[in-house]
């Protein structure tokens, strides 16, 4: 398809491709633009936003091309992702004073529309790659439109403007996609190139009033990794792409690099040599360099006392980490104890964990095994299909899906960590998180854990659907157990209980809906922080008694492995401390559904002997906050979260792993490329 909207042609083509992908017409789109000069401009320069701007036509020559795919498809295929385009738009301003006269109002209207339809805030954009015609009329009009839309106050970070035309000339129809490539590289490398030969700003543009700046010398990119690209044409067709973003967790690009030596000096020399080694090997000549380097350092080196480790997604990021000495060498003093903490149901989100599914075969195998186990139990739905669904169509918040999904994800993560040589010394879970915790400890086998989670979800759904007269709710209260109990004692209506003691100053109250409303009113009156939870089931309250017998019947006999004690210690959030694995029978799991969660007590018991690393296999940032509240008195209890809430999770997981590698002898770290080979030159 050929698209001609004059100078905005390639951006208009990009918009068409964007729409085609969004509607499902295409699975891959290739967008290109080309410009060749037969009559070169005599001055040979464009002066975007400079007072010398007159004709605007310092033409350049070039051909540019980009490949577009939907983000999910690119993640599944393991494609290298250079940037994400959040939204795109085009418009035309109708009749104007002249065919070449820009219309600032139409440009501003388009930008507002593109941002609004994507649900993005212009204040979150730090850089705009402007059309920058380099004309006396066009530059002030475009700058005015940008100032109206991005509205930077005097005390905010300035909006940075740039235009590639001053660097490579005016590529006319190809200029838009060239600007997109510039932004992608700029954000990737955290570097903003200056407008070439910029001397004095255009006096018709009030840069100071609008808090906009132009880059005269090279500088680092703004901390907010969002950029927009703006373009228009002599026929006043406008195109705008926004939300260009390099902050994407691209699983196959993430690697962990680990180093070790006998002393600090040797390790620092090793890092210095690696810096030179990487700098001398450009990616286009050594495409497998990063995978081979990670493989060699992680799996073909001896384990020595002094260690350093870091993660980097690109050669530039790797070189920058090495050059900046971003990692401080650490001497490991023996093998520290690692503790795993597992979350319960309630912190799930659509598509959670799927990039791990497409990246690591060990993780994918566990999820497929869980899917088959659920189907054997009688599930009428597929775990994998449900976890793949986007937010708009996902059923992940329904208890019959969320319970087994949360358990399956954490079990799969345990298998993945185990494949990297990371196993826990001590384990505990919050509420239903104890199911995956029991698997990690070797107390229950895979099938038993999936059955516990599946039937728990089934009976929880039964309570909300079949017992219509049971109306309840849950509320989080930011107060001590004594203060929360005082609220309950002063409640005149119905019945509520403290369902979870999460930390010394965080409680969850569960029970009758009327009583929950009264608790909220009393807490507000006493200026106690509180928040109603959006749930259909009142877990850990007297309401669960209605389905307790059914749960017991569906579970049958649960047979724990009594020998699991030799593998790791299991701290029970039901009992509030260390327990014998043989006690995790059917009755225990029924109580786990109906009784109070003593999270804070279990965590305190776990930390008292001294834990080196607390690797959270939790899928919620909430639990990380709770552990911080509980453990302020422990000085050797480091916290590393495996999976943050509602984010792509590969990079945070690898960050935790690289820290673990510095503290202990964890060396079978991650190299996801099957073609990685040992780098013999090192």
C-alpha positions in Angstrom: 0.0 0.0 0.0 1.4 3.4 -1.0 0.3 6.4 1.1 1.0 10.0 0.0 0.2 12.8 2.4 3.3 14.8 1.4 5.7 15.3 4.4 3.6 13.3 6.8 3.4 10.3 4.5 5.4 7.8 6.5 3.7 8.8 9.8 0.3 8.4 8.1 1.5 5.0 6.8 2.5 4.1 10.4 -0.9 5.1 11.6 -2.6 2.9 9.0 -0.4 0.0 10.0 -1.1 0.6 13.7 -4.9 0.5 13.0 -4.5 -2.7 10.9 -2.7 -4.5 13.7 -5.2 -3.3 16.3 -8.2 -4.5 14.3 -6.6 -7.8 13.6 -6.4 -7.3 9.8 -2.7 -7.8 10.0 -0.3 -9.7 12.2 2.9 -8.0 11.1 3.3 -4.6 9.4 6.4 -3.2 7.6 6.4 0.6 7.3 8.9 2.3 5.2 9.7 5.7 3.6 12.3 6.9 1.1 13.5 10.2 -0.3 16.1 10.9 -3.0 17.1 14.3 -4.1 17.4 15.3 -7.8 17.6 19.1 -7.1 19.6 19.7 -3.9 19.0 22.9 -1.8 21.8 25.4 -2.1 22.2 26.0 1.7 21.9 22.3 2.5 20.6 22.9 6.0 17.4 23.0 8.0 17.3 25.2 11.1 14.4 23.9 13.2 13.4 26.4 15.9 16.4 28.6 15.0 16.0 32.3 14.2 17.7 31.5 10.8 14.8 29.3 9.8 13.5 30.6 6.5 12.7 28.1 3.6 12.8 25.0 5.7 14.0 22.9 2.8 17.5 21.8 3.6 16.7 18.4 1.9 18.2 15.1 3.0 18.3 11.7 1.5 17.4 8.5 3.2 15.4 5.3 3.5 13.9 4.2 6.7 11.9 1.1 7.7 10.3 -0.3 10.8 8.5 -3.6 11.6 5.4 -3.4 13.8 3.7 -6.2 15.7 1.3 -6.3 18.6 3.2 -6.4 21.9 1.8 -9.8 23.0 2.7 -11.3 19.6 6.2 -9.9 19.8 6.7 -11.3 23.3 5.5 -14.7 22.3 7.9 -14.8 19.4 10.8 -13.5 21.4 11.3 -10.6 19.0 13.7 -7.8 20.1 11.5 -4.9 21.1 13.0 -1.4 20.6 10.0 0.6 21.6 6.3 0.5 22.2 3.8 2.8 20.3 0.9 3.5 22.7 -1.3 5.3 20.3 -1.5 7.0 16.9 -3.7 9.5 15.1 -4.1 11.6 12.0 -6.3 14.5 11.0 -6.7 17.3 8.4 -7.6 20.9 9.2 -9.7 21.7 6.2 -9.6 25.1 4.6 -6.7 27.3 5.7 -5.1 30.7 4.8 -2.9 28.8 2.3 -2.0 25.3 1.2 1.3 25.5 3.0 0.1 27.4 6.1 0.0 25.1 9.2 -3.0 25.2 11.5 -1.9 25.1 15.1 -5.4 24.5 16.5 -5.8 21.3 14.4 -2.4 20.1 15.5 -3.3 20.6 19.2 -6.7 19.0 18.7 -5.0 15.9 17.2 -2.5 15.6 20.0 -5.2 15.9 22.7 -7.3 13.3 21.0 -4.4 10.8 20.7 -3.5 11.2 24.3 -7.1 11.1 25.6 -8.0 8.0 23.6 -5.0 6.2 25.0 -5.7 7.3 28.6 -2.3 9.0 28.8 -1.3 12.2 30.4 0.8 14.7 28.3 2.6 15.7 31.5 4.2 12.3 31.6 5.9 12.9 28.3 9.4 14.3 28.6 10.4 14.7 25.0 8.7 15.6 21.7 10.2 14.9 18.4 8.7 17.8 16.5 8.1 18.2 12.8 10.4 21.2 13.0 9.9 22.6 9.5 12.6 25.2 9.9 10.3 27.9 8.4 9.6 31.3 9.8 5.8 30.5 10.0 5.7 26.8 10.7 8.0 26.5 13.8 6.1 29.1 15.9 2.8 27.6 15.1 3.9 24.1 15.9 5.6 25.2 19.1 2.4 27.1 20.2 0.4 23.9 19.7 2.9 21.9 21.7 2.9 24.5 24.5 -0.9 24.4 24.7 -1.1 20.6 24.9 1.9 19.7 27.1 1.5 22.8 29.4 4.7 22.7 31.5 4.6 24.9 34.6 7.6 26.8 35.9 8.2 24.3 38.7 7.9 21.2 36.5 10.5 19.4 34.4 10.8 21.2 31.0 9.5 19.7 27.8 12.4 18.9 25.6 12.0 19.6 21.8 14.0 18.2 19.0 13.9 17.7 15.3 15.9 15.3 13.3 15.8 17.5 10.2 18.7 19.6 11.6 20.9 16.5 11.8 20.1 14.6 8.5 18.1 17.1 6.5 14.5 17.1 5.4 13.5 13.6 4.2 10.1 14.9 3.3 7.8 11.9 3.1 10.3 9.6 5.0 10.9 12.1 7.8 8.2 10.9 10.1 9.5 7.3 10.5 13.0 8.6 10.7 11.9 10.6 13.7 10.3 7.4 15.2 13.6 5.6 14.8 15.5 8.5 16.5 13.2 8.4 19.5 13.5 4.7 19.9 17.3 4.8 19.8 17.3 7.9 22.0 15.2 6.3 24.8 17.0 3.0 24.5 20.4 4.7 25.0 19.1 7.3 27.4 20.8 10.0 25.3 19.4 13.0 23.5 21.4 14.3 20.5 21.4 18.1 20.0 19.8 20.0 17.2 22.8 20.3 14.9 24.3 23.8 14.5 21.7 25.4 16.7 22.7 29.0 17.5 19.9 31.2 18.7 16.3 30.2 19.5 13.5 31.6 17.3 12.4 34.9 18.9 8.8 34.2 18.0 8.7 31.2 20.3 8.4 31.9 24.0 10.4 28.9 25.2 10.7 30.2 28.8 7.0 30.9 29.1 6.0 27.4 28.0 9.0 25.8 29.9 10.2 24.2 26.8 13.9 23.7 26.0 16.0 22.7 22.9 19.1 20.6 23.2 22.2 22.4 22.3 24.7 19.8 23.6 24.4 16.1 24.2 22.5 15.2 27.4 20.9 12.3 29.1 17.3 11.5 28.3 14.6 12.6 30.9 13.8 10.1 33.7 10.3 9.6 32.3 10.9 7.3 29.3 8.0 8.6 27.2 8.2 10.5 23.9 5.9 11.8 21.2 6.5 12.2 17.5 4.6 15.0 15.6 4.4 15.5 11.9 2.4 17.5 9.3 2.5 18.3 5.6 2.2 21.1 3.1 -1.4 19.9 2.6 -2.0 20.3 6.3 -2.5 16.6 7.0 -1.3 15.9 10.5 0.0 12.7 12.1 0.9 12.1 15.7 2.3 9.0 17.5 2.5 9.2 21.2 3.7 7.1 24.2 6.8 5.8 22.5 8.4 4.0 25.4 11.5 1.9 25.9 10.7 0.8 29.4 9.5 -2.6 28.3 10.4 -5.9 29.9 11.4 -7.9 26.8 12.1 -11.4 28.2 14.5 -12.7 25.7 16.6 -9.5 25.9 17.1 -9.7 29.6 20.2 -11.5 30.9 22.1 -11.7 34.1 25.9 -11.3 34.0 27.8 -12.7 37.0 31.4 -12.3 37.9 33.6 -13.7 40.7 37.2 -13.6 41.8 39.4 -14.4 44.8 39.8 -10.8 45.9 38.3 -7.4 45.2 41.2 -6.1 43.1 41.0 -9.1 40.7 37.3 -8.7 40.4 37.6 -5.0 39.5 40.3 -5.9 36.9 38.0 -8.5 35.4 35.1 -6.0 35.1 37.5 -3.5 33.5 38.6 -6.1 30.9 35.0 -7.1 30.1 34.2 -3.4 29.6 36.8 -3.2 26.8 35.8 -6.6 25.4 32.2 -5.5 25.0 33.1 -2.1 23.6 35.2 -3.7 20.9 32.4 -6.0 19.7 29.5 -4.2 18.0 26.2 -6.0 17.9 25.9 -6.0 14.1 29.1 -8.1 13.9 28.5 -10.2 17.1 24.7 -10.7 17.3 25.0 -13.5 19.9 27.5 -11.7 22.1 25.2 -11.0 25.0 23.8 -14.5 25.2 27.2 -16.1 24.9 28.7 -13.8 27.5 25.9 -14.5 30.0 26.3 -18.2 29.4 30.1 -18.2 29.8 30.1 -16.0 32.9 27.1 -17.8 34.5 27.8 -21.5 33.7 31.4 -21.9 32.7 33.2 -20.1 35.6 34.3 -21.2 39.0 32.5 -19.9 42.1 34.9 -17.6 44.0 34.4 -15.5 47.2 34.2 -12.0 45.7 31.1 -11.6 43.4 29.4 -9.0 41.3 26.3 -9.4 39.1 23.9 -7.2 37.1 21.3 -7.4 34.4 21.1 -5.5 31.1 18.8 -5.8 28.1 21.1 -4.3 25.4 24.8 -4.0 24.6 24.6 -0.3 25.4 23.1 -0.9 28.8 25.7 -3.6 29.5 28.5 -1.3 28.5 27.1 1.6 30.5 26.7 -0.6 33.7 30.3 -1.7 33.3 31.7 1.7 32.5 29.8 3.4 35.4 30.8 0.7 37.8 27.1 0.4 38.7 27.7 -2.8 40.7 29.7 -2.9 44.0 31.7 -6.1 44.4 30.5 -8.1 47.4 32.3 -10.8 49.4 29.9 -13.6 50.3 30.5 -15.0 53.8 29.1 -18.4 53.4 25.7 -19.6 52.2 22.9 -17.5 53.6 19.5 -18.9 54.3 16.8 -18.1 51.7 13.2 -17.7 52.6 10.2 -17.9 50.2 7.0 -16.1 50.9 3.9 -16.9 48.9 0.8 -14.8 48.4 -2.8 -15.8 48.5 -5.6 -15.1 46.1 -6.6 -11.5 45.5 -3.5 -10.0 43.8 -4.0 -11.6 40.4 -4.2 -9.7 37.1 -4.9 -10.4 33.5 -2.0 -12.1 31.5 0.0 -12.5 34.7 3.2 -14.5 34.1 2.7 -15.1 30.4 6.0 -13.6 29.3 7.7 -16.2 31.6 5.5 -18.8 29.9 6.9 -17.8 26.5 10.4 -17.4 27.7 11.3 -20.3 30.0 10.5 -23.9 29.1 10.6 -25.0 32.7 8.0 -22.5 33.7 5.9 -23.3 30.7 6.0 -27.0 31.4 4.7 -26.4 34.9 1.8 -24.3 33.7 0.9 -26.9 31.1 1.0 -29.6 33.7 -1.3 -27.4 35.9 -3.7 -26.9 33.0 -3.9 -30.7 32.4 -4.4 -31.3 36.2 -7.3 -28.9 36.3 -9.0 -30.5 33.3 -8.6 -33.9 34.9 -10.3 -32.5 38.0 -13.3 -31.4 35.9 -12.5 -27.8 35.0 -14.5 -26.6 32.0 -12.0 -24.0 31.1 -8.3 -23.9 30.2 -5.8 -22.3 32.5 -3.5 -21.2 29.7 -6.3 -19.7 27.7 -7.7 -17.8 30.7 -4.2 -16.5 31.6 -3.7 -15.3 28.0 -6.9 -13.2 27.9 -6.6 -9.4 28.0 -8.1 -7.4 30.8 -11.3 -6.7 28.8 -12.3 -10.3 28.6 -10.4 -11.9 31.4 -12.2 -14.0 34.2 -9.1 -14.0 36.3 -10.9 -12.3 39.2 -13.5 -15.1 39.5 -12.5 -17.3 42.5 -12.9 -20.5 40.6 -10.1 -19.3 38.3 -8.0 -17.0 40.5 -7.4 -19.6 43.2 -5.9 -22.2 40.9 -4.2 -19.6 38.7 -2.3 -18.0 41.6 -1.3 -21.4 42.9 -0.2 -22.6 39.4 1.9 -19.4 38.8 3.7 -19.7 42.0 4.4 -23.4 41.6 5.8 -22.8 38.2 8.0 -20.0 39.6 9.3 -22.4 42.2 10.2 -24.9 39.5 11.9 -22.1 37.6 13.9 -21.0 40.6 14.9 -24.6 41.4 16.2 -25.0 37.8 18.5 -22.0 38.5 19.8 -23.7 41.7 17.7 -21.5 44.1 15.9 -23.4 46.8 14.6 -22.1 50.1 15.6 -22.9 53.6 12.4 -21.6 55.1 8.9 -21.2 53.6 5.5 -19.8 54.4 2.5 -18.4 52.7 -0.4 -16.0 53.3 -3.8 -17.7 53.3 -4.1 -19.9 50.2 -0.5 -19.1 49.4 0.3 -21.9 51.8 -0.7 -24.3 49.0 2.2 -23.3 46.8 4.4 -23.0 49.9 3.6 -26.7 50.7 4.7 -27.7 47.2 7.9 -25.7 47.5 8.7 -27.4 50.8 8.1 -30.8 49.3 5.2 -31.5 51.7 2.6 -32.0 49.0 2.9 -33.1 45.4 1.9 -31.1 42.3 -1.5 -32.8 41.8 -2.5 -32.5 45.4 -1.7 -28.7 45.4 -3.7 -28.1 42.2 -6.7 -30.1 43.7 -6.5 -28.0 46.9 -6.6 -24.8 44.9 -9.2 -25.9 42.4 -11.7 -27.1 45.0 -11.1 -24.0 47.1 -12.0 -21.9 44.1 -15.1 -24.0 43.5 -16.5 -23.8 47.0 -15.7 -20.1 47.2 -17.7 -19.5 44.1 -20.5 -21.7 45.5 -20.7 -19.4 48.6 -21.1 -16.2 46.5 -23.6 -17.8 44.0 -25.6 -20.3 46.0 -25.9 -18.6 49.4 -27.5 -15.3 48.3 -28.7 -14.5 51.8 -25.0 -14.5 53.0 -24.0 -10.9 52.3 -20.6 -10.0 53.5 -17.5 -7.9 52.9 -13.9 -7.4 53.8 -12.0 -4.2 54.8 -8.3 -3.5 55.4 -7.6 -1.5 58.5 -4.3 0.3 59.2 -4.2 -0.2 62.9 -2.9 -2.6 65.6 -4.8 -5.7 66.5 -5.9 -4.1 69.8 -7.2 -1.0 68.1 -9.0 -3.0 65.4 -10.6 -5.3 68.0 -11.8 -2.2 69.8 -13.6 -1.1 66.5 -15.2 -4.6 66.3 -16.3 -4.5 70.0 -17.9 -1.1 69.4 -19.8 -2.4 66.3 -23.4 -3.0 67.2 -24.4 -4.8 64.0 -24.1 -8.4 63.0 -20.7 -10.1 63.2 -17.2 -9.5 62.0 -13.8 -10.9 62.9 -10.1 -10.1 62.3 -9.5 -12.3 59.4 -5.8 -11.6 58.8 -3.1 -10.2 61.0 -0.8 -9.0 58.2 1.6 -6.9 60.3 1.7 -5.1 63.6 -0.3 -2.3 62.0 -2.2 -3.9 59.2 -5.4 -6.0 59.8 -8.0 -7.4 57.5 -11.6 -7.6 58.9 -14.2 -10.0 57.4 -17.8 -10.7 58.0 -21.4 -9.4 57.6 -21.8 -6.5 55.1 -23.7 -4.3 57.6 -21.0 -4.7 60.2 -18.2 -4.0 57.7 -20.0 -0.7 56.8 -20.2 0.2 60.4 -16.5 -0.7 61.0 -15.6 1.7 58.1 -17.7 4.5 59.6 -16.1 4.0 63.0 -12.6 3.9 61.5 -13.3 7.1 59.5 -14.6 8.8 62.6 -11.5 7.8 64.6 -9.2 8.8 61.7 -8.0 5.3 61.2 -6.9 4.4 57.6 -9.2 1.8 56.0 -10.1 0.5 52.6 -13.0 -1.7 51.5 -11.8 -4.7 49.4 -13.5 -5.5 46.1 -14.2 -9.1 46.7 -17.2 -11.5 46.4 -16.1 -13.9 49.1 -15.6 -13.1 52.8 -12.6 -15.4 53.4 -11.5 -16.4 56.9 -14.8 -15.6 58.5 -17.8 -17.5 59.9 -19.3 -17.3 56.3 -16.9 -19.9 55.1 -18.4 -22.4 57.5 -21.3 -22.8 55.0 -18.9 -24.5 52.5 -16.4 -26.1 54.9 -17.9 -29.5 54.9 -18.2 -29.5 51.1 -14.6 -28.5 50.8 -13.6 -31.4 53.1 -15.6 -33.9 51.1 -14.2 -32.7 47.8 -10.6 -32.9 49.1 -10.8 -36.4 50.4 -7.7 -37.6 52.2 -4.7 -35.2 51.8 -1.4 -37.1 52.5 1.5 -34.8 53.4 5.1 -36.0 53.1 6.3 -36.2 56.6 9.9 -36.5 55.5 9.8 -33.0 54.0 11.2 -31.6 57.2 14.7 -32.5 56.0 14.4 -30.3 52.9 13.1 -27.0 54.4 11.2 -25.5 57.3 7.5 -24.7 56.9 6.2 -21.8 58.9 2.4 -21.8 59.1 0.4 -18.6 58.9 -2.5 -20.6 60.2 -0.6 -21.6 63.4 1.7 -18.6 63.5 5.0 -20.5 63.6 7.0 -23.5 62.6 5.0 -26.7 62.3 5.5 -30.4 61.5 4.8 -31.2 57.8 2.7 -34.2 58.9 0.0 -31.8 60.2 -0.9 -30.5 56.8 -3.7 -32.9 56.3 -7.3 -32.4 55.1 -8.4 -30.7 58.4 -5.5 -28.2 58.2 -6.6 -27.1 54.7 -10.2 -26.7 55.8 -9.1 -24.5 58.7 -6.9 -22.6 56.3 -10.1 -21.6 54.5 -12.2 -20.7 57.6 -9.7 -19.5 60.2 -7.6 -16.4 60.9 -4.3 -15.7 59.0 -1.5 -15.1 61.4 0.9 -13.7 58.8 2.9 -11.4 61.1 3.6 -14.1 63.7 4.8 -16.6 61.1 7.0 -14.0 59.5 8.6 -13.1 62.8 9.2 -16.8 63.6 10.8 -17.2 60.2 13.2 -14.3 60.5 14.3 -14.8 64.1 17.1 -17.3 63.1 18.4 -14.8 60.5 17.6 -15.0 56.9 19.9 -13.8 54.2 17.5 -13.4 51.3 13.8 -13.3 51.3 12.9 -14.2 47.7 9.3 -13.4 47.3 7.5 -15.6 45.0 4.5 -13.5 45.8 2.6 -11.9 42.9 1.6 -8.8 44.9 3.5 -5.8 46.0 1.2 -5.7 49.0 3.0 -8.6 50.7 6.4 -6.8 50.3 5.0 -3.9 52.3 3.7 -6.2 55.0 7.1 -7.9 55.3 8.8 -4.5 55.7 6.3 -3.6 58.5 6.9 -6.9 60.3 10.7 -7.1 60.1 12.1 -3.7 61.0 14.0 -5.3 64.0 15.9 -7.8 61.9 19.2 -6.6 60.4 20.1 -9.5 58.0 16.8 -10.0 56.2 17.0 -8.7 52.7 13.8 -8.4 50.6 13.6 -9.2 46.9 10.3 -9.4 45.2 9.9 -12.0 42.5 6.8 -10.6 40.8 5.5 -7.0 41.1 1.8 -6.4 40.8 0.4 -5.7 37.3 3.7 -5.5 35.5 5.8 -7.6 33.1 7.8 -9.6 35.5 10.9 -11.1 33.9 13.2 -8.2 34.6 12.3 -7.8 38.4 12.8 -11.5 38.8 16.2 -11.4 37.2 17.2 -8.4 39.3 16.3 -10.5 42.4 18.4 -13.4 41.0 21.4 -11.3 40.4 21.3 -10.1 44.0 21.0 -13.7 45.2 24.0 -14.6 43.1 26.1 -12.0 44.9 25.0 -13.2 48.4 25.3 -17.0 47.8 26.6 -19.7 45.5 23.8 -19.5 43.0 25.5 -19.8 39.7 23.2 -21.6 37.3 21.7 -18.3 36.2 19.7 -17.3 33.2 20.7 -17.7 29.6 17.5 -18.1 27.6 19.1 -18.3 24.1 19.5 -21.9 23.0 22.3 -21.0 20.6 24.5 -19.4 23.3 28.0 -20.9 23.4 31.1 -20.5 25.5 33.1 -17.4 24.8 36.6 -18.7 24.6 38.4 -15.4 24.4 37.4 -14.5 28.0 
